[in-house]
Amino acid sequence: MKSIKGVLAVFTLMTIACLSAPEARSWGRLGHATVAKIAYDHLTPKARKAILEYVGAPLPAISSDADTYRPYWTMDLGFVPSNPEYARKFLNKELQKSLPLNISPWSHSITVDDNFKSFPNDNLNGEYINNDAYYVSILSKELRENAKNMDPFERYKAIALIVHFLGDMHCPMHVVYYPKNTLKGANNVIFKGKQMRLHDFWDGAVFQTYYPTGFGDMAFLADTATPKEIKEITEGDVFDWAGRTAEKCWPLHNRWKEGDTLPDLYPLELRPVLLGQLRDAGYRLAKLLNETFK
């Protein structure tokens, strides 16, 4: 059996090799910066002061750091209960299932059960599951209790991961449904004559078709809720938010079959969903950071 160190080395190399693929990113930089901009605009003065002191820049500046430095900070090991054996085969050769699978993975996705309820951790009967909601809860608790005494780099990294993960968990293609098998839905689709992964469509094409390119413009389009609506959107905790996101996004996973051609006007149809998810993520991120640094 490989040592933990050996396993980590293998997966670090795998991650570095694979991360150039566009499907490895969620929302893209524009989406993540939009979420961060909305959140930053809704921070309390105290939270904003803490962010500027600990990070040295407004939130949009660090919103994609978790992707930029992904080989060093996080690892998506690919172990989710709904993965078929063929999708796990290569990883199974390198990592024994008897090893503790929470040794280092910081997933960029969430996993929910059949009732769209988020799991409380990243371990389901001994198997690793994607659950960035769990990591957000851990990181925010650490910052809440000990931010002033943390190592400056680790503190910045914790904030950057929270900002990114909150965005990730609101991206429709970053939800894993267990035991529902979403792999029966489309993986590769065609949009405007180009074949792409449905994940890639959500990461880039849906933005580029109808919207301006600046995150400030995107934030302006999305940040439209009233104080009453914001209160409703931010009700509950990070696990509640994950479950509500999963329920809202479930229909998007199974609408298309493999090889389907998406209508040219599909992004227009998705406009309310796209802006709504960016908006909800921004408001919830602001609430979490306001509570963390109150």
Buried (B, 14 or more C-beta within 10 A) or exposed (E): EEEEEEBBEBBBEBBEEEBEEEBBBBBBBBBBBBBBBBBBBBBBEEBBEBBBEBBEEBBBBBBBBBBBEBBEBBBBBBBBEBBEEEEBEEBEEEBEEEBEBBBBBBBBBBBBBEEBBBBEEBBBEEBBBBBBBBBBBBBBEBBEEEBEEBEEEEBBBBBBBBBBBBBBBBBBBBBBBBEBEBEEBBBBBBBEEEEBBBBBBBBBBBBEBEBEEEBEBBBBBBBEBEEEEBEEBBEBBBBBBBBBBBBBBBEBBBEBEEEBEBEEEBBEEBBEBBBBBBBBBBBBBBBBBBBBBE
